[in-house]
Amino acid sequence: MNRTRRLAALTLLAAPALALGPAVAAHALPSAGTCKVEADSAGKYHLWGVGFPSGTVTYTGSVSGTVPTNAGRFDVGGLTGSKYVVKAADGTTVTCTVVRH
């Protein structure tokens, strides 16, 4: 009987912590977007991304700049070079992959 009471008390203490843990963890992690770099027909590069938070993204590579996101998306054309890193407004940094057609 004493053991049953201890387990019941432990359950009452642990249940709120277990229920709160995943909710807190879900908000603590920034969302990671993805970005791609593609060559266009004029020999320049096109950088685009999806899944980023609202605000702006900063891209660095052969050329650097900042562009706004629209519904988590951004799009930049006419770039030189194919290696870019994008930093989102929430601090998330993503290395863009090159798409070859």
N, C-alpha and C positions, 0 to 999 in steps of 0.2 A: 504494500500500500504506500509506503513512504517513497518508494521508487517511482510509482505511478504519479504521485503528486509532484515530484521533482521534474519528471518529463513533461507534465502538463504546464508547469511554471516556465520551463525552458522554451516550450513551444510558444507560449504567450509572448515571451521576450524576443524570440528569433523571428517570428512570422512578420512583424512590421519591417524589420531590417531586410528580410529577403524580398518582400514586396517592393520596398523603396529602392533597393539596389539597382535593378535593371532600368528603372525610370530615370534615376540620377545619371547612370552611365550613358544612357541614350542621349541625354542633353549635354554631357560633358565632351563628347567626341565631335569635332567639326566634320561637316560633310565633305567628302572628297569628290571633286568633279574629275572629269577626264577631258583631255585635250588632244587634238591631232594636228599634224602639219602635213599639207598636201602641196605638191607642185602644181601650178596652174599652166595654162597653155602659153603664157607669155614668158615663161622661165622664172617667174617669181614664186613666192610661197604664200599659202593661205593657212592661217592659224584659226582654229575654232575650238570651242569647248562647250560642254553641257554639264549640268549638275552642280553648278557653283551657287553660292549664296547671293542674295541680292546685294547690290552695291557696285563695286568695280573690281576688276582684276588687273594686275600689273604683269606684263610679260617682259622677259629679258632673254636676250640671245644676240644675234647679229644686229638687231634693232631692238630698242626698248620702248615701252609706252604703257599707257593705262587706258582701258576702255570700260564702259559700263556693261553690266550684265542685264539681260532682258529675259525674265522668267528663267533665270539660271543659265542662260546661254550668252555666248559672245562670239564675235566673228571679226577677223582682221585680215585684209588682203594686201597684196603688193609688197610683201616682205622679202628681204634677202636672207639667205641661210635657212637651214631646216632644223636647227637645234634650239628649242625654246623651253623655258621654265615659266610657269604661271603661278603667281601668288594671289590667292583670293583675299577678300576683305576680312575674313575671319582668321587669316594667318596660315591657312592650309597652302602648302606648296606642292605642285604637281609637275613632273617632267613630261613634256608632250612627246607622243610617239609619232614617228614618220609613217605616213600611209603611202604605199607605192602601188600604182595602178598598172 
